[in-house]
């Protein structure tokens, strides 16, 4: 009788190991998906910031030109 309990216990542990492996595998897959989503969001944000930086540099250059002309008129 004790041998049956030991076998059942071992079988249960093996079964739990398989279930835990499946859960861990699923968690890793979900984690990889979240990571890929974050990388895509980062790439999109980076692109948007690069575009905004170009616009900002253009505006700054135009303002500097206007200031230079205004300073020359004052002198």
N, C-alpha and C positions, 0 to 999 in steps of 0.2 A: 504494500500500500504506500509505503513511504517512497518507494522508487517511482510510482506513478506521479506522486506529488512533485517530486524532483523533476521528472520529465516534463510535466505540464508547466512547471515554473520555468524551465529552460526554454521550452517552446514559446511561452509567453514573452520571455525576455528577447528571444530572437524576433518574435513578431513585433515587439515594441521597437526594436532596433530598426526594422524595416520601415515602420511607421515614422519613427523619428528621422530616418534618412529621407523619406519622402517629404516630410514637413520641411526639413532643412533645405532640400533641393528646391522645393517650392518657394521658400523664403529667399534663397539665393537668386532664383529666377526673378522674383518680384523685386528684389534689391537691384538686380542688373537692369531691369526695366526702368525703375525709378532713377537710377544713375544715368541711363541713356536719355531719359526725359530731361533731367537736370542739365546734361551736356548740351542738348538741343536748345533749351531755354537760355543757357549761357551764351551759346553761339549767336542766337537771335538778338540777345541784349547787346552783345559785343558789336554786332553789325549795326544796330541802331545807334549805339554810342559813337561808332566811327563816322557814321553819316552825320550825326549831330555835331561832331567835332569839325568836320569839313565846313558845315554851315557856319559854325561859330567863328572859325578862322576867316572865312569870307567876310563876315560882318565886321570883325575886328579890323581887317585890312581896309575895308571901305571907310570905316570910322577914322582910322589913322590918316587916310588920304584926305578926308574932309577936314580933320583937325589941322593937318599940315597946310592946306589951302587957307584956312581961316587964320592961322598964325602968320602966314605970309602977308595977308591983307592987313593985319594989325600993324605989322612992322612998317 
